[in-house]
Amino acid sequence: IKWSDVEMADDSYDMQVFPTSLLPTTPAGRLQTITEMMQSGMLTAEEGRQLMDFPDLDGARGMAAALVLMRHSGDLWGGYPFRNYLAVDLFFLLSGFVLAHAFEARLRDRRLSVSAFMAQRLLRIYPLYWLASGLALLCGLAGFHVFDSHLESLPHTIKSFLLVPQSRNPVLGPGWTLVHEVRFYVTFGLTLMWARRRALACLWIWGLGSLAVLVFSHSFA
């Protein structure tokens, strides 16, 4: 609205003001409140997405990142926080929440294809992962095992760079978490694209397939 165009004597305007500081800080509460505001017409879908900020989750993610860093640098300062490996589990949970929040509606409505979704996610992972894995590989070949590196056979190295599941950790040790992330991306994208019954069947097939790969890998390790 341009105020020069407003004639208060002839026109009337309704303005809705809602301080964002009044939004709940918990993810569930904030999500419910914003959803209700969008359903009532107080917010557009785009405005609702912009308000989906979760400071509690940001804090939890920061703490988890610090614990992971401490675990992988324990040799430098001589200690490991108690059960700090659980921070990785927290990262997996946060990843699922973030993906559902950011992509579920667009994938379900087919406004975003699975291929485009996978391209976006893999471009966030592979370039930096390849750089770190390359450094770990070069250091390992030079006799310096850093980043919890594992140098084995050529097939193992190729699978490591492609994040293909295998019975041993990849060249870059912490990269095992990204193997699970990639599998989750594929499952998430396909199940939301298909109908619910097909999605359930896909989950069963994926679960049984993952179990078969796990058993097969350990049988021939």
Secondary structure, 3 states (H helix, E strand, C coil): CCHHHCCCCCCCCCCCCCCHHHCCCCHHHHHHHHHHHHHCCCCCHHHHHHHCCCHHHHHHHHHHHHHHHHHHCHHHHCCCCCCCCHHHHHHHHHHHHHHHHHHHHHHHCCCCCHHHHHHHHHHHHHHHHHHHHHHHHHHHHCCCCCCCECCCCHHHHHHHHHCCCCCCCCCEHHHHHHHHHHHHHHHHHHHHHCCHHHHHHHHHHHHHHHHHHHHHHHHCC
